[in-house]
Amino acid sequence: MIEKGSDSMGNRLEGRLAAVTGAASGNGRAIAEKMLAEGARLAAIDLNAEALDSVFGDRPDVLTVEANVTDEDSLKAGFGRIRDEFGHLDALVNNAGIAKFGTFEDLSRAEWDQVFAVNSTGPFLVSREAYPLLKAGNGDHTRSIVNITSVEAHIVISSSGHPQIHYNASKGALLQLTRALSVEGAQAGVRVNAVAPGFIETPFTAESLKDPKARDWMLERTPMGRIGKPEDVANGVAFLSSDEASWITGTTLFIDGGWTVY
Ligand SMILES: NC(=O)c1ccc[n+]([C@@H]2O[C@H](COP(=O)([O-])OP(=O)(O)OC[C@H]3O[C@@H](n4cnc5c(N)ncnc54)[C@H](O)[C@@H]3O)[C@@H](O)[C@H]2O)c1
């Protein structure tokens, strides 16, 4: 947890209005806390209302928004509230995502659709709702979308013993959504980038990391010799959302301890 006044705190997002999906847990929570520590006001979006309330319930600088990124009606209602409260947005982070494991031959259509709905279609629907609010930003600074993809949009970690073809494919789609939207976004002053995390210790990876063999394998496979922390991801997202990244669009920042170097 990043506290105001800590070494990790700056003011790069002072006065900015940000929205983060999947903000109640793991990477999304760390991103939300980092953006607040950098001075932003925040719309914290998640389908888990209880978790949102327990994490952000007593923060006056946070608007909690219960919404499902796969559901257009719930997003329209949620972004209606954000528009009424904030008027515009400076930064959007599409972080909500799910992973499922299984071999190709056992993969059902329903599970494929579910993974694509959250990881690929969700960021499209959320960005479409947020886009007019981002375009309405006041013009003094750059506005941006950051999509949380994964190293698995670029490589396939099949040797981990956890095949996830639908996850790989859905994150690959999000990577190309990022690149394609960055071209149109450039005309509107909206930068669009991706952050590709490697293994980060969150509830999402808790099960795989419980297996000592899998943990050792990941540590050996990571040049920097440690598993990532949600704060590692949050630091990269804050940078890409700030004016320090004002000429950066359509690219991916890998935050993986060197995993993808090999
Ligand atoms: N943890 C890792 O090692 C890792 C690595 C690479 C990429 N990522 C990506 O980071 C993102 C966050 O992962 P995490 O590890 O923090 O996961 P997590 O499971 O800890 O948190 C995900 C959050 O998203 C919310 N969410 C899930 N589906 C949603 C939906 N349909 N609508 C709204 N909210 C929804 C959940 O309620 C939860 O709060 C994901 O996109 C994931 O693919 C994670």
The ligand as an ORCA input file, in Angstrom:
! r2SCAN-3c Opt
* xyz 0 1
  N      -1.205    -11.136    -11.551
  C      -0.450    -11.359    -12.601
  O       0.567    -12.079    -12.554
  C      -0.785    -10.718    -13.914
  C       0.133    -10.847    -14.967
  C      -0.144    -10.260    -16.185
  C      -1.328     -9.548    -16.357
  N      -2.206     -9.445    -15.329
  C      -3.436     -8.689    -15.565
  O      -3.639     -7.745    -14.537
  C      -5.047     -7.511    -14.389
  C      -5.438     -7.616    -12.927
  O      -5.042     -8.879    -12.442
  P      -4.879     -9.184    -10.883
  O      -3.792    -10.136    -10.778
  O      -4.856     -7.917    -10.102
  O      -6.294     -9.952    -10.644
  P      -7.276    -10.007     -9.376
  O      -8.098    -11.221     -9.618
  O      -6.537     -9.849     -8.094
  O      -8.191     -8.704     -9.573
  C      -9.060     -8.558    -10.665
  C     -10.155     -7.569    -10.277
  O     -10.970     -7.394    -11.437
  C     -12.336     -7.499    -11.036
  N     -13.111     -7.998    -12.170
  C     -13.050     -9.237    -12.723
  N     -13.947     -9.333    -13.705
  C     -14.589     -8.138    -13.787
  C     -15.649     -7.635    -14.599
  N     -16.248     -8.396    -15.525
  N     -16.048     -6.362    -14.415
  C     -15.482     -5.587    -13.442
  N     -14.495     -6.014    -12.631
  C     -14.064     -7.277    -12.802
  C     -12.333     -8.474     -9.871
  O     -13.517     -8.325     -9.069
  C     -11.060     -8.081     -9.145
  O     -11.302     -7.040     -8.203
  C      -5.743     -8.523    -15.302
  O      -6.100     -7.897    -16.510
  C      -4.675     -9.568    -15.551
  O      -4.846    -10.237    -16.793
  C      -1.980    -10.026    -14.116
*
